[in-house]
Amino acid sequence: MRPALRLDLSLVNFDSASRSFSLKMENFTVTFKVKKGSWDDGSKADKTKILSRRMGEDLALNLYPQDFPSAGEKPDDGYARGAWDSILTEPRAITEDMTYTYTYTYKNIEKEITGYYCNIKKGTAYLTLKGTGSYYGERKAAFKIGATRLSDIWGGIMRLLQGPA
């Protein structure tokens, strides 16, 4: 007598309409996000890559550096080229859903102080900041100046006399 054939039906789908069987698939989604700007193609929506294999199959699913979408050329206003939160230099095995984010960095804006008033004594001081070059606009600020202790003044003078550490 022959031994009974055993099938693991947890790995199989049955389509009753076509009366056919197929192996179940295992899918992992890699999501790419962009913050404070756009992808180089101008879009802002998340991009995804789906890696698939048959359930139970011993096949490595790899993400490669060239799978990452192009970013870095289209920052929002006030931002500059940024970086990925994780960088691949060689293939990475994917065993779960993953997310990678490209974030543009804040750009230092050229500015100059164009005016100030009452900035040397205790009381309220005023400052005007104005954009220069390709930056425009003006921002005025008021802030309080408190009394300074003599020990703070001497400490500052001593640090200046000692020079850089």
PAZAPA-4460 file (N, C-alpha, C; in steps of 0.05 Angstrom, whole numbers, plus 32768, in hexadecimal, padded with zeros to 4 digits):
% residues 165
    n_x    n_y    n_z   ca_x   ca_y   ca_z    c_x    c_y    c_z   seq   type   mol
   8011   7FE9   8000   8000   8000   8000   8012   8019   8000     1      M     A
   800B   802C   7FEF   801A   8045   7FED   8012   8058   8004     2      R     A
   8026   8069   800D   801F   807D   8021   800D   8092   8015     3      P     A
   7FFD   809E   8025   7FEA   80B3   801B   7FFA   80CC   8014     4      A     A
   7FF1   80D9   7FFF   7FFD   80F2   7FF6   7FF2   8109   8007     5      L     A
   8004   8119   8013   7FFC   812F   8024   8001   8149   8016     6      R     A
   7FEE   815A   8015   7FF1   8175   8009   7FEC   818A   801E     7      L     A
   7FFD   819E   801E   7FF9   81B5   8030   7FE8   81C9   8021     8      D     A
   7FCE   81C8   8027   7FBB   81DA   8019   7FBC   81F7   8022     9      L     A
   7FCB   81FC   8038   7FCE   8218   8041   7FDE   8229   802D    10      S     A
   7FEC   821B   801A   7FFC   8229   8006   7FEE   822C   7FEB    11      L     A
   7FD5   8223   7FEA   7FC7   8221   7FD0   7FAD   8231   7FD1    12      V     A
   7FA8   823F   7FBB   7F8E   824C   7FB6   7F7E   823B   7FA2    13      N     A
   7F64   823B   7FA7   7F52   822D   7F94   7F3F   8242   7F88    14      F     A
   7F3E   8244   7F6E   7F2B   8256   7F61   7F14   8245   7F57    15      D     A
   7EFD   8248   7F64   7EE6   8237   7F5D   7EDB   823E   7F42    16      S     A
   7EDD   8256   7F38   7ED3   825D   7F1E   7EE2   824F   7F08    17      A     A
   7EFC   824F   7F0A   7F0C   8241   7EF5   7F13   8225   7EFD    18      S     A
   7F0C   821E   7F15   7F12   8203   7F20   7F30   81FD   7F1D    19      R     A
   7F40   8211   7F26   7F5D   820D   7F24   7F6A   8213   7F3F    20      S     A
   7F82   8208   7F42   7F92   820D   7F5A   7FAA   821E   7F53    21      F     A
   7FB2   822F   7F66   7FCB   823E   7F63   7FD8   8241   7F7E    22      S     A
   7FF2   8244   7F7E   8000   8248   7F97   7FFC   8264   7FA2    23      L     A
   7FF9   8266   7FBC   7FF6   8281   7FC8   8010   8290   7FC6    24      K     A
   800E   82AA   7FC5   8026   82BB   7FC2   802B   82CA   7FDD    25      M     A
   8044   82CF   7FE2   804C   82DF   7FF9   8057   82F9   7FED    26      E     A
   804C   8310   7FF6   8053   832A   7FEC   805E   833B   8002    27      N     A
   8073   834A   7FFB   807E   835F   800D   807E   8379   7FFE    28      F     A
   8075   838E   800C   8074   83A8   7FFF   808A   83BA   800B    29      T     A
   8099   83C6   7FF9   80AD   83DA   8001   80A2   83F5   7FF8    30      V     A
   809E   8407   800C   8092   8421   8006   80A8   8436   8008    31      T     A
   80A8   8448   7FF4   80BB   845E   7FF3   80AC   8478   7FF7    32      F     A
   80B4   8488   800B   80A6   84A1   8011   80BA   84B8   800C    33      K     A
   80AE   84D0   8006   80BF   84E8   8003   80B2   84FD   8015    34      V     A
   80C4   850C   8023   80BA   8521   8035   80C8   853B   802E    35      K     A
   80B8   8551   802F   80C2   856C   802B   80CC   8571   800E    36      K     A
   80BF   8563   7FFB   80C7   8566   7FDF   80B8   8551   7FCE    37      G     A
   80C2   854D   7FB6   80B6   853A   7FA3   80CB   8527   7F99    38      S     A
   80C1   8511   7F8D   80D3   84FF   7F7E   80DE   850F   7F66    39      W     A
   80F4   8506   7F5B   80FF   8514   7F44   80EC   8515   7F2C    40      D     A
   80D9   8503   7F2B   80C5   8504   7F15   80AF   8518   7F1B    41      D     A
   80B0   8526   7F32   809C   853A   7F39   8085   8531   7F4A    42      G     A
   8082   8517   7F4E   806C   850D   7F5E   8073   850D   7F7C    43      S     A
   805E   850D   7F8C   8062   850D   7FAA   8058   84F3   7FB6    44      K     A
   8048   84E4   7FA7   803B   84CC   7FB2   8050   84B7   7FB9    45      A     A
   8049   84A7   7FCD   805B   8490   7FD4   805E   847E   7FBC    46      D     A
   8075   8471   7FBA   807B   845E   7FA5   807E   8443   7FB3    47      K     A
   8076   842E   7FA5   8078   8413   7FB1   8085   83FF   7F9E    48      T     A
   8092   83EB   7FAA   809C   83D5   7F9B   8093   83BC   7FA9    49      K     A
   8086   83AA   7F9B   807B   8391   7FA7   808D   837A   7F9E    50      I     A
   8097   836C   7FB2   80A8   8354   7FAD   8097   833C   7FB4    51      L     A
   8096   8328   7FA2   8085   8310   7FA6   8094   82F6   7FA2    52      S     A
   808A   82E2   7FB0   8093   82C7   7FAC   807D   82B4   7FB5    53      R     A
   807E   829B   7FAB   806A   8288   7FB3   806E   8281   7FD1    54      R     A
   8058   827D   7FDF   8059   8276   7FFB   806A   825D   7FFF    55      M     A
   807B   825D   8012   808C   8246   8018   80A5   8244   8006    56      G     A
   80A6   8255   7FF2   80BD   8254   7FDF   80D6   8260   7FED    57      E     A
   80EC   8254   7FE9   8105   825D   7FF5   8114   826F   7FE1    58      D     A
   8108   8286   7FDB   8113   8299   7FC8   8118   82B3   7FD6    59      L     A
   8131   82BD   7FD4   8137   82D6   7FE1   812B   82ED   7FD1    60      A     A
   811E   82FF   7FDF   8113   8317   7FD2   8125   832E   7FD9    61      L     A
   8131   833A   7FC6   8145   834F   7FCB   813C   836A   7FC1    62      N     A
   8144   837F   7FD0   8140   839A   7FC7   815C   83A4   7FC0    63      L     A
   815E   83B2   7FA9   8178   83BA   7F9F   817A   83D9   7FA0    64      Y     A
   8192   83E4   7FA2   8194   8401   7FA2   8186   840F   7F8B    65      P     A
   8187   8403   7F73   817A   840F   7F5C   815B   840E   7F5D    66      Q     A
   8150   8400   7F71   8133   83FF   7F74   8128   8419   7F81    67      D     A
   813A   8429   7F8D   8131   8441   7F9A   8129   8456   7F85    68      F     A
   8113   8464   7F89   810C   8479   7F76   811F   8491   7F78    69      P     A
   8122   84A0   7F62   8134   84B7   7F62   8128   84CE   7F72    70      S     A
   8138   84DA   7F83   8130   84F1   7F93   8147   8503   7F98    71      A     A
   8142   851C   7F9F   8157   852F   7FA6   8157   8548   7F95    72      G     A
   8148   8547   7F7F   8149   855E   7F6C   8131   8571   7F6F    73      E     A
   811C   856A   7F7E   8104   857A   7F80   80FB   857F   7F9D    74      K     A
   810B   858F   7FAB   8103   8595   7FC7   80ED   85AA   7FC8    75      P     A
   80DD   85AA   7FDD   80CA   85C0   7FE2   80D9   85D9   7FE7    76      D     A
   80CB   85F0   7FE6   80D8   860A   7FEC   80E4   8609   8008    77      D     A
   80FC   8613   800B   8109   8614   8025   8119   85FA   802C    78      G     A
   8119   85E7   8019   8127   85CE   801E   813B   85C8   8008    79      Y     A
   814F   85B7   800F   8164   85B0   7FFC   8166   8591   7FFB    80      A     A
   8179   8588   7FEA   817E   856B   7FE7   8180   855E   8002    81      R     A
   8174   8547   8005   8174   8539   801E   8181   851E   801D    82      G     A
   8175   850A   802B   8181   84EF   802C   816C   84DB   8033    83      A     A
   8172   84C2   802C   8161   84AB   8034   8166   84A5   8051    84      W     A
   8152   849A   805F   8155   8492   807B   8166   8479   807D    85      D     A
   8169   846A   8067   817A   8452   8067   8184   8450   804A    86      S     A
   819E   844A   8048   81AA   8448   802E   81B3   842C   8028    87      I     A
   81AC   8422   8010   81B5   8407   8008   81CD   840A   7FF6    88      L     A
   81E2   83FB   7FFB   81F9   83FA   7FE9   81FB   83DF   7FDC    89      T     A
   81EB   83CC   7FE6   81EA   83B1   7FDB   81CE   83A6   7FDF    90      E     A
   81C7   8390   7FD2   81AB   8386   7FD5   81A4   8380   7FF2    91      P     A
   818B   8385   7FF9   8181   837F   8014   816A   836B   8012    92      R     A
   816C   8355   8021   8156   8341   8021   813E   834D   802F    93      A     A
   8127   834B   8022   810E   8355   802D   80FE   833E   8038    94      I     A
   80F7   833F   8052   80E8   832A   805F   80CE   8334   806C    95      T     A
   80CA   834F   8069   80B2   835C   8074   80AD   8376   8064    96      E     A
   8096   8382   8068   8090   839B   805B   80A3   83B0   8067    97      D     A
   80AD   83C2   8056   80C1   83D6   805E   80BA   83F1   8053    98      M     A
   80C4   8406   8060   80C0   8421   8056   80DA   8430   8057    99      T     A
   80E0   843E   8041   80F8   844F   8040   80EF   846B   803A   100      Y     A
   80FB   847F   8047   80F2   849B   8043   810A   84AD   803B   101      T     A
   8105   84BD   8026   8118   84D1   801E   810E   84EC   8029   102      Y     A
   811E   84FA   8039   8116   8513   8045   8129   8529   803C   103      T     A
   811D   853E   8030   812D   8555   8028   8134   8564   8042   104      Y     A
   814B   8572   8042   8154   8580   805A   814D   859E   8058   105      T     A
   814B   85AA   8070   8145   85C6   8071   815D   85D6   8066   106      Y     A
   8157   85EA   8056   816C   85FA   804A   8171   8613   805A   107      K     A
   818A   8618   8060   8191   8631   806D   818B   8648   8059   108      N     A
   817D   865C   8062   8176   8672   8051   8188   8689   8056   109      I     A
   8192   8695   8040   81A3   86AC   8042   8193   86C3   804F   110      E     A
   819F   86CF   8064   8191   86E4   8072   81A5   86F8   807D   111      K     A
   819D   870F   8083   81AE   8723   8091   819D   8733   80A4   112      E     A
   81AA   873C   80B9   819C   874D   80CC   819E   8769   80C1   113      I     A
   8186   8775   80BC   8186   8790   80B0   8180   87A6   80C3   114      T     A
   8178   879F   80DB   8173   87B4   80EF   8170   87A9   810B   115      G     A
   8176   87B9   811E   8172   87B1   813A   816E   87CB   814A   116      Y     A
   8161   87C8   8161   815C   87DF   8172   815C   87D7   818F   117      Y     A
   816A   87E6   81A0   816A   87E1   81BD   8174   87C5   81C4   118      C     A
   818A   87BD   81B8   8193   87A1   81BD   81AA   87A0   81D1   119      N     A
   81B0   87B5   81DF   81C7   87B3   81F2   81BF   87B6   820F   120      I     A
   81A7   87BD   8215   819F   87C0   8231   8188   87AD   8238   121      K     A
   8183   87AA   8252   816D   879A   825B   8153   87A6   8250   122      K     A
   8141   8795   8248   8127   879F   823D   811F   878F   8224   123      G     A
   8110   879C   8213   8107   878F   81FA   8119   8798   81E3   124      T     A
   8122   8784   81D4   8133   8789   81BC   8124   8781   81A3   125      A     A
   812B   878D   818D   811E   8789   8174   8133   8781   815F   126      Y     A
   812B   876F   814D   813D   8765   8138   812D   8763   811E   127      L     A
   8139   876B   8108   812D   8768   80ED   813F   8755   80DD   128      T     A
   8134   8740   80D2   8142   872D   80C2   8137   872F   80A6   129      L     A
   8149   8731   8092   8140   8735   8076   814E   8721   8065   130      K     A
   813F   8714   8052   814A   8701   803F   815D   870F   802C   131      G     A
   8171   8701   8022   8183   870D   800E   8186   86FA   7FF6   132      T     A
   8192   8703   7FE1   8196   86F3   7FC9   817B   86EB   7FBE   133      G     A
   8176   86D1   7FBA   815D   86C8   7FAE   8147   86C5   7FC3   134      S     A
   814C   86CC   7FDC   8138   86CB   7FF1   812D   86E7   7FF7   135      Y     A
   8114   86E9   7FFB   8107   8702   8000   80F7   8701   801A   136      Y     A
   80EE   8718   8023   80DE   8719   803A   80ED   8724   8052   137      G     A
   80DD   872B   8066   80E9   8737   807E   80DA   872D   8096   138      E     A
   80E8   8729   80AC   80DC   871F   80C5   80E7   8731   80DB   139      R     A
   80D4   873C   80EB   80DC   874C   8102   80D6   873D   811B   140      K     A
   80E7   873F   812F   80E3   8731   8148   80EA   8743   815F   141      A     A
   80DC   873F   8175   80E1   874D   818E   80E7   8738   81A3   142      A     A
   80FA   873D   81B4   8101   872B   81C9   810B   873A   81E2   143      F     A
   810A   872D   81F9   8112   8739   8212   812F   8734   8218   144      K     A
   813C   8748   8222   8158   8745   822B   8157   874A   824A   145      I     A
   8161   8736   8258   8160   8737   8275   817B   8742   8280   146      G     A
   817C   8747   829A   8194   8750   82A7   81A9   873A   82A6   147      A     A
   81C2   8741   82A3   81D8   872E   82A2   81E7   872E   82BD   148      T     A
   81ED   8717   82C7   81FD   8716   82E0   821A   871B   82DA   149      R     A
   8227   8728   82EC   8244   872F   82E8   8254   8715   82E4   150      L     A
   824D   86FF   82F2   825C   86E6   82EF   825A   86DB   82D2   151      S     A
   8243   86DF   82C5   823F   86D7   82A9   8251   86E6   8296   152      D     A
   8254   8700   829B   8265   8711   828B   8282   8708   828E   153      I     A
   828C   8705   82A7   82A7   86FC   82AB   82AC   86E1   829F   154      W     A
   8299   86CF   82A1   829C   86B4   8296   82A0   86B6   8277   155      G     A
   8291   86C7   826B   8293   86CB   824E   82AE   86D7   8246   156      G     A
   82B7   86EA   8256   82D1   86F6   8250   82E8   86E1   8253   157      I     A
   82E6   86D1   8267   82FA   86BC   826C   82FB   86A8   8255   158      M     A
   82E3   86A0   824B   82E2   868D   8235   82EF   869A   821C   159      R     A
   82EA   86B4   8217   82F6   86C1   8200   8314   86C2   8203   160      L     A
   831E   86C8   821B   833B   86C9   821F   8349   86AE   821C   161      L     A
   833B   8699   8223   8347   867E   8221   8348   8674   8204   162      Q     A
   8337   867F   81F3   8337   8677   81D7   8328   865C   81D3   163      G     A
   8329   8652   81BA   831A   8639   81B4   8325   8621   81C4   164      P     A
   8313   860F   81CB   831C   85F8   81DB   832B   85E4   81C9   165      A     A
***
